[in-house]
Amino acid sequence: GIVSRGTVLALRLAGHIQAQTGVRPPCLAVDVYGGVDAVPRSLDGAEEADVTQRTVVLVDDVINSGWTVQRAMTLIWRRGRPAAVKLAVLIDRGHRAVPIRPNYVGRNIPTARNERVQVKLALAGDDVHSSDRVVMYSMVEMIGERQAQ
């Protein structure tokens, strides 16, 4: 999962997979803003998860331009050469700058370039259904509100 909300979603997906199959897939956190030396780190206590010749499912909350996903893929490939990298996103809002297309999409939300989409997720132990939400807002409206104050 891409830090930060992508990791929460990845852990939730791993939990659902474990509940259905009895097998928990390893989860890694990919910090795309961790600098040049950033490498994916384990979220489930494993010393190191080997990605070589495995299918990796990269999880993120919102995809827009695709630059974050491209950086995350670069970090994964530094760790090893996977057989395939699939992309799962909760929200796809379009506006790609790089040729990346998610394999799994929760919801497509067409937006204007000045609009933003933010995913708010419940923490572990909270009532997930009542606390999770997606918020869409306009950057133009926010700037106008600041100037009016």
trRosetta pair geometry for C-beta under 8 A, 3 or more apart (Angstrom, degrees):
i j d omega theta_ij theta_ji phi_ij phi_ji
1 6 3.8 173 -177 130 81 77
1 7 3.6 155 95 -90 127 38
1 8 7.0 177 167 23 159 35
1 9 5.9 155 -126 61 127 79
1 10 3.0 -133 -51 -6 113 131
1 11 7.0 -59 -11 -19 150 72
1 27 6.6 4 -2 -169 101 104
1 28 7.4 174 24 84 60 50
1 29 6.1 -26 69 -111 83 58
1 30 7.0 -172 88 21 32 85
1 43 7.4 21 32 -35 110 154
1 58 7.8 138 -101 -166 27 51
1 59 4.4 -34 -105 71 76 106
1 60 7.3 147 -160 -77 65 45
2 6 3.5 56 49 40 69 158
2 7 7.1 -124 74 -39 24 72
2 30 5.2 -43 -103 73 57 101
2 32 6.3 0 -151 -17 105 113
2 58 6.9 47 -40 179 96 94
2 59 6.9 -152 7 87 75 53
2 60 4.4 8 31 -95 127 94
2 61 7.9 -115 69 3 104 73
2 68 6.3 80 -168 153 155 113
2 69 7.4 -85 -61 -93 149 58
2 72 5.2 -71 -95 -89 108 147
3 6 6.8 -51 -22 51 13 100
3 7 5.6 16 -98 -24 53 123
3 29 5.4 58 -68 -180 95 102
3 30 6.6 -145 -11 81 82 44
3 31 4.4 11 10 -99 143 70
3 32 7.2 -163 43 12 92 71
3 33 7.5 -107 78 31 120 93
3 34 7.9 84 28 -43 147 107
4 7 6.1 -57 -164 26 36 109
4 8 7.2 31 147 -15 66 102
5 8 5.4 -47 -153 33 47 114
5 9 6.4 46 150 -17 71 103
5 60 7.6 69 85 -168 87 53
5 61 3.9 11 103 -43 126 138
5 119 5.3 133 171 85 162 116
5 121 5.7 142 -140 0 100 129
6 9 5.6 -55 -148 40 35 111
6 10 6.1 39 152 -23 67 105
6 30 7.6 -38 98 50 136 93
6 58 7.8 -9 -177 169 137 69
6 59 4.8 154 -170 108 88 74
6 60 4.1 -34 -93 -108 125 46
6 61 5.7 -118 -64 -21 66 73
7 10 5.5 -50 -144 35 33 114
7 11 6.4 33 156 -18 64 103
7 27 7.5 105 -154 164 75 117
7 29 4.7 9 -104 -112 132 94
7 43 6.2 167 -163 -93 108 146
7 59 7.8 136 -78 84 24 110
8 11 6.0 -55 -151 36 29 109
8 12 6.5 30 151 -18 63 106
8 121 5.0 144 117 104 152 157
9 12 5.6 -55 -149 37 33 113
9 13 6.3 34 153 -19 67 105
9 59 5.0 -154 97 158 109 127
9 60 7.6 71 50 165 142 4
9 61 6.3 166 -23 -80 139 72
9 88 7.8 -158 136 111 126 109
9 90 6.2 -128 -109 -47 151 116
9 121 7.3 -128 -58 -94 78 156
10 13 5.7 -53 -147 37 31 111
10 14 6.3 34 153 -20 64 105
10 27 5.1 137 136 -144 113 113
10 28 8.0 -69 150 54 159 46
10 43 7.3 121 98 27 120 160
10 57 7.9 160 -124 101 96 96
10 59 4.2 168 -72 48 88 143
11 14 5.6 -51 -146 35 32 114
11 15 6.4 37 152 -21 63 104
11 27 5.7 71 -86 -158 65 172
11 43 6.2 -113 -79 137 105 145
11 44 8.0 158 -117 -68 92 96
12 15 5.6 -54 -153 34 32 115
12 16 6.6 30 151 -17 65 104
12 128 7.9 120 -122 -130 133 148
13 16 5.6 -54 -149 37 35 110
13 17 6.3 35 152 -19 67 105
13 57 7.8 -108 124 108 153 138
13 59 6.5 -163 10 -94 144 153
13 88 7.4 82 -86 104 162 158
14 17 5.6 -52 -146 37 32 112
14 18 6.3 34 153 -20 64 106
14 24 5.6 56 171 -163 100 83
14 25 5.3 -124 -123 56 93 83
14 27 5.1 -78 -45 -57 154 120
14 44 7.4 -124 146 -63 162 138
15 18 5.7 -53 -146 36 30 112
15 19 6.4 31 154 -21 63 105
15 24 7.7 9 -91 -123 37 103
16 19 5.6 -52 -146 34 32 112
16 20 6.4 23 157 -12 64 109
17 20 6.0 -63 -149 42 30 105
17 21 5.8 -20 170 22 69 116
17 23 7.1 -54 140 83 98 73
17 24 6.9 122 89 -123 99 44
17 25 5.8 5 93 -1 154 104
18 21 6.8 -75 -124 57 21 79
18 22 6.8 30 -168 -142 58 9
18 23 6.5 -129 -112 82 63 26
18 24 4.0 8 -87 -83 121 81
18 25 7.9 -134 -56 6 84 62
24 44 7.1 176 138 -153 127 160
26 42 6.9 -59 -174 -131 105 96
26 44 6.2 -143 -143 44 60 128
26 46 5.5 -31 -132 11 119 155
26 49 4.1 165 136 -114 148 134
27 42 7.2 96 82 -161 59 58
27 43 4.1 -49 104 52 106 119
27 44 5.2 98 39 -23 94 110
28 40 3.9 36 162 166 132 118
28 41 6.4 146 -157 70 81 24
28 42 5.9 -50 -104 -96 69 40
28 43 6.4 180 -111 -7 14 92
28 49 5.6 -127 -60 46 112 136
29 40 6.5 163 74 -157 39 70
29 41 5.4 -19 54 61 94 81
29 42 7.8 9 11 95 82 7
29 43 5.3 108 -35 -65 94 104
30 40 4.7 -30 -88 -99 76 94
30 58 7.2 -22 16 -137 152 99
30 72 4.5 81 131 -143 145 97
30 75 5.5 143 -154 85 105 137
30 76 6.7 -36 -104 -58 138 89
31 34 3.6 76 106 -38 116 119
31 38 5.1 -119 80 -158 94 133
31 41 7.7 9 -5 12 107 103
32 38 7.4 158 -119 104 15 155
32 68 5.4 155 58 -155 171 75
32 71 4.2 88 -150 106 115 126
32 72 5.3 -64 -74 -65 113 76
32 75 6.8 -137 -100 -14 64 139
33 38 7.7 110 79 -62 25 163
34 37 7.4 -93 131 78 97 62
34 38 2.9 114 86 -99 116 130
35 38 5.4 133 58 -32 60 97
38 75 6.1 -41 106 -122 95 132
39 75 6.4 174 -126 -172 40 98
39 78 6.5 -117 -112 98 90 120
39 79 5.9 121 -161 -79 103 102
40 49 7.6 -62 115 57 119 108
40 51 7.9 70 53 -39 147 134
40 75 6.0 126 -39 135 84 110
40 76 6.2 39 -28 -95 136 65
40 79 5.8 -45 32 -47 107 153
42 45 6.5 -93 133 47 126 14
42 46 4.5 -151 -139 62 149 77
42 47 7.1 98 -8 83 153 8
42 48 6.8 -127 -41 -99 120 25
42 49 5.8 134 -94 -17 97 102
46 49 5.5 76 97 -61 140 84
50 54 7.1 123 110 -10 72 130
50 80 6.0 64 -168 -31 69 167
51 54 5.4 -114 -160 50 45 111
51 56 5.4 8 -148 -68 113 127
51 76 6.0 -142 170 -174 174 90
51 79 5.3 72 21 102 124 113
51 80 4.3 161 65 63 83 114
51 81 7.8 169 107 59 92 15
51 82 4.7 -54 158 -73 99 97
52 80 3.7 -95 -58 177 80 130
52 81 5.8 41 -125 52 74 62
52 82 6.9 -123 -112 -84 18 42
53 81 7.4 36 -47 92 57 79
53 82 7.0 -144 -26 -150 8 37
53 83 5.0 49 -159 -51 44 99
54 82 5.5 -61 67 -136 63 89
54 83 6.0 -180 59 11 8 100
55 82 6.7 103 -114 175 21 113
55 83 5.6 -51 -66 70 63 105
55 84 4.6 -3 -120 60 83 99
55 85 7.8 176 -163 -83 56 25
55 86 6.5 25 176 -7 101 109
56 76 5.9 154 131 -167 169 144
56 82 4.6 -71 -7 -120 111 163
56 84 7.2 -167 30 94 65 53
56 85 4.9 -16 69 -113 103 72
56 86 7.1 -179 90 27 49 69
57 85 8.0 155 -93 -163 22 52
57 86 4.8 -23 -110 71 70 104
57 87 7.7 164 -161 -88 60 14
57 88 5.6 22 177 -5 105 117
57 104 7.8 8 -154 20 114 133
58 69 6.7 116 124 -145 142 89
58 72 5.8 124 -154 124 135 132
58 73 6.9 -65 -58 -75 162 76
58 76 7.1 -98 -81 -43 117 151
58 85 5.9 24 -15 -177 114 100
58 86 7.0 -179 22 85 73 46
58 87 5.2 -23 68 -107 101 66
58 88 7.1 170 82 26 47 70
59 88 4.9 -18 -105 73 75 102
59 89 7.5 159 -158 -85 50 41
60 63 6.0 97 88 -64 129 83
60 68 6.8 122 -128 110 153 124
60 69 6.4 -102 -10 -82 151 93
60 72 7.6 -160 -62 -9 121 164
60 87 7.5 -17 17 -165 103 94
60 88 7.7 156 26 87 58 55
60 89 5.2 -17 72 -108 85 87
60 90 7.6 -119 107 10 50 81
61 89 7.0 34 122 -158 11 77
61 90 5.0 -21 -152 30 52 122
61 91 6.6 10 153 25 65 97
61 119 4.1 -137 -177 33 130 147
61 121 7.7 -124 -106 -35 129 121
62 89 6.8 82 -128 -172 13 115
62 90 6.8 -46 -65 65 54 92
62 91 4.5 -16 -108 71 77 109
62 92 7.9 166 -156 -85 55 25
62 93 6.3 13 -169 -6 102 114
62 117 5.1 168 -126 91 144 110
62 118 7.6 -73 -23 -103 150 25
62 119 6.0 -178 -37 -18 101 110
63 66 6.4 36 -174 -85 103 61
63 68 7.8 -145 -122 58 67 109
63 69 6.2 12 -123 -36 110 132
63 87 7.5 60 -74 161 149 130
63 89 4.5 -66 -14 -110 110 164
63 91 7.3 -176 23 94 63 60
63 92 5.3 -10 58 -115 104 69
63 93 7.1 -179 81 26 53 73
63 100 7.5 -125 -167 107 134 113
63 102 5.9 -179 10 -47 158 120
64 93 5.4 -12 -100 65 75 110
64 94 7.5 2 -143 76 54 37
64 95 5.3 -14 -177 73 77 114
64 96 7.9 172 143 -83 38 44
64 117 7.9 171 -72 35 106 105
65 68 7.8 103 65 1 88 80
65 95 6.0 -49 -79 120 60 92
65 96 6.2 108 -159 -142 36 33
65 97 4.0 3 -166 8 101 109
65 98 6.9 68 151 9 77 84
66 69 5.2 -57 -160 44 60 114
66 70 5.9 65 143 -28 81 102
66 96 4.9 35 -18 -141 126 86
66 97 6.0 -158 43 49 97 69
66 98 4.1 -135 99 55 125 95
66 99 7.6 174 135 42 169 12
66 100 3.9 153 -150 41 128 120
67 70 5.6 -53 -147 35 32 114
67 71 6.5 32 156 -18 65 104
67 97 6.3 1 -46 63 96 123
67 98 6.3 126 -74 -4 55 126
68 71 5.9 -55 -152 36 31 110
68 72 6.4 31 150 -19 65 107
69 72 5.5 -53 -147 37 34 113
69 73 6.4 36 154 -21 66 103
69 87 6.2 23 -150 -124 136 136
69 98 7.9 -158 68 74 98 127
69 100 5.3 163 91 153 135 162
70 73 5.8 -52 -150 34 31 112
70 74 6.6 36 151 -21 62 103
70 98 5.3 -2 -53 95 139 169
70 100 6.3 -136 -61 -47 86 143
71 74 5.6 -52 -153 32 34 116
71 75 6.7 33 151 -17 65 103
72 75 5.7 -54 -152 36 34 111
72 76 6.5 35 150 -20 66 104
73 76 5.5 -52 -147 35 35 113
73 77 6.3 32 155 -17 67 106
73 85 5.8 110 -125 139 102 168
74 77 5.9 -57 -147 38 29 108
74 78 6.7 36 151 -25 62 101
75 78 5.6 -48 -153 26 34 116
75 79 7.1 33 150 -19 61 103
76 79 5.8 -59 -162 31 37 112
76 80 7.9 -55 164 53 64 67
76 82 6.6 -18 150 -14 116 125
76 85 6.5 119 97 -106 153 132
77 80 7.6 -109 -152 75 32 30
77 81 6.5 34 -146 -102 76 57
77 82 7.5 -94 -93 10 64 88
82 85 5.6 101 76 -60 140 81
86 103 4.4 -55 -162 29 93 152
86 104 7.0 50 157 -4 112 102
87 100 6.9 78 -27 172 167 104
87 101 7.6 161 56 105 133 36
87 102 4.4 -110 107 -124 107 64
87 103 5.4 130 51 9 63 84
87 104 7.2 -165 102 34 49 73
88 102 6.6 98 -113 -166 18 109
88 103 6.7 -47 -69 67 62 87
88 104 3.9 -9 -114 68 82 118
88 105 7.9 -162 -153 -67 52 33
89 92 5.6 104 90 -65 133 80
89 102 4.6 -91 13 -104 109 153
89 104 7.2 158 25 90 53 67
89 105 5.7 -4 67 -114 88 67
89 106 6.9 -113 111 10 54 88
90 106 4.3 -10 -154 21 49 141
90 107 7.0 0 158 27 61 86
90 119 5.9 76 81 -103 146 152
90 134 7.7 -168 133 -84 120 123
91 105 7.9 50 -144 -163 11 87
91 106 6.5 -41 -59 64 46 106
91 107 5.7 -19 -108 70 67 89
91 108 7.9 126 -162 -112 56 20
91 109 5.5 -17 -160 14 105 117
91 117 5.4 -136 133 139 153 147
91 119 6.5 -172 1 -63 126 115
91 134 6.2 131 -68 -133 140 140
92 102 5.8 -131 -83 20 126 135
92 105 4.7 -37 -12 -135 126 127
92 107 7.4 -169 26 95 73 42
92 108 4.9 -31 70 -108 101 69
92 109 7.3 150 72 25 47 65
93 108 7.8 150 -88 -163 30 56
93 109 5.3 -27 -99 77 78 87
93 110 7.1 124 -157 -126 60 17
93 111 4.5 -5 -168 13 113 120
93 115 7.9 -143 -169 97 137 102
93 117 5.2 -176 -63 1 141 138
94 108 7.7 62 -44 -163 91 95
94 110 6.1 26 -5 -123 138 62
94 111 6.8 -177 43 38 103 77
95 111 7.4 -51 -20 71 123 95
95 113 6.2 131 -112 -102 138 78
96 99 6.9 83 152 -98 137 29
96 100 6.5 -172 -140 49 123 71
96 101 7.8 -38 -81 -76 155 66
102 105 5.0 111 95 -67 134 90
105 108 6.1 33 151 -57 142 79
107 134 7.7 -123 63 -9 141 169
109 117 6.0 119 82 -97 141 146
109 134 7.5 -169 -46 148 158 144
109 136 6.7 -147 162 -79 142 136
111 115 4.2 -133 -172 80 109 123
111 116 7.7 116 -179 -62 154 10
111 117 6.3 -129 -58 -39 152 107
111 136 6.6 -153 -105 -149 118 123
112 115 4.7 94 55 -4 78 107
112 138 7.5 17 63 -118 119 97
114 138 5.7 33 121 -160 97 82
114 139 4.8 -121 -176 46 77 99
114 140 4.9 27 160 -25 144 101
115 136 5.9 14 175 -179 116 97
115 137 6.8 170 -154 91 73 29
115 138 5.1 -43 -98 -98 74 63
115 139 7.1 -148 -88 -3 21 79
116 136 7.1 171 86 -151 45 54
116 137 5.6 -16 58 64 91 78
116 138 7.6 159 15 -103 75 15
116 139 6.2 86 -21 -51 107 91
117 134 6.3 -7 -171 -176 98 103
117 135 7.3 155 -157 82 49 47
117 136 5.1 -19 -101 -100 73 79
118 134 7.3 159 82 -158 44 55
118 135 4.8 -16 62 62 95 97
118 136 7.8 174 20 -82 67 32
118 137 7.3 -3 6 14 110 106
119 132 7.9 -12 -175 -165 87 85
119 133 7.8 175 -154 93 50 40
119 134 5.4 -23 -103 -105 67 77
119 135 7.9 -175 -80 22 21 72
120 131 7.6 -108 127 158 96 74
120 132 6.9 169 94 -149 65 40
120 133 5.2 -1 58 59 104 80
120 134 7.5 -175 21 -84 73 28
120 135 6.5 40 -10 -7 111 109
121 128 7.9 -11 -168 -141 78 84
121 131 7.5 60 173 118 31 99
121 132 5.4 7 -124 -113 55 87
122 126 3.7 -138 -178 87 112 126
122 127 6.6 -120 -139 75 162 38
122 128 4.8 -152 50 -111 136 50
122 130 7.7 72 -73 69 140 62
122 131 3.3 93 -81 85 108 132
122 132 5.5 -74 -8 -52 93 73
123 126 5.2 88 57 -8 66 120
126 131 4.9 -2 141 2 130 160
127 130 4.5 21 108 30 118 108
127 131 5.9 129 78 -12 68 102
128 131 6.3 -78 -137 47 22 97
128 132 5.7 18 177 -23 68 116
129 132 6.9 -42 -122 27 18 104
137 141 6.9 -116 180 63 83 120
137 142 6.5 62 149 -47 120 115
138 141 4.1 81 77 7 110 106
138 142 6.8 -177 93 -9 59 82
139 142 5.6 -55 -149 37 36 112
139 143 6.3 35 154 -19 68 105
140 143 5.9 -56 -149 36 30 108
140 144 6.3 30 152 -18 64 108
141 144 5.6 -56 -148 39 32 113
141 145 6.3 34 153 -22 65 104
142 145 5.7 -51 -148 33 32 112
142 146 6.6 33 153 -19 64 103
143 146 5.7 -52 -151 34 34 112
143 147 6.5 31 153 -17 66 106
144 147 5.8 -56 -147 38 32 110
144 148 6.4 32 155 -21 65 108
145 148 5.8 -57 -148 35 32 111
145 149 6.8 36 154 -28 63 103
146 149 5.9 -54 -155 23 33 113
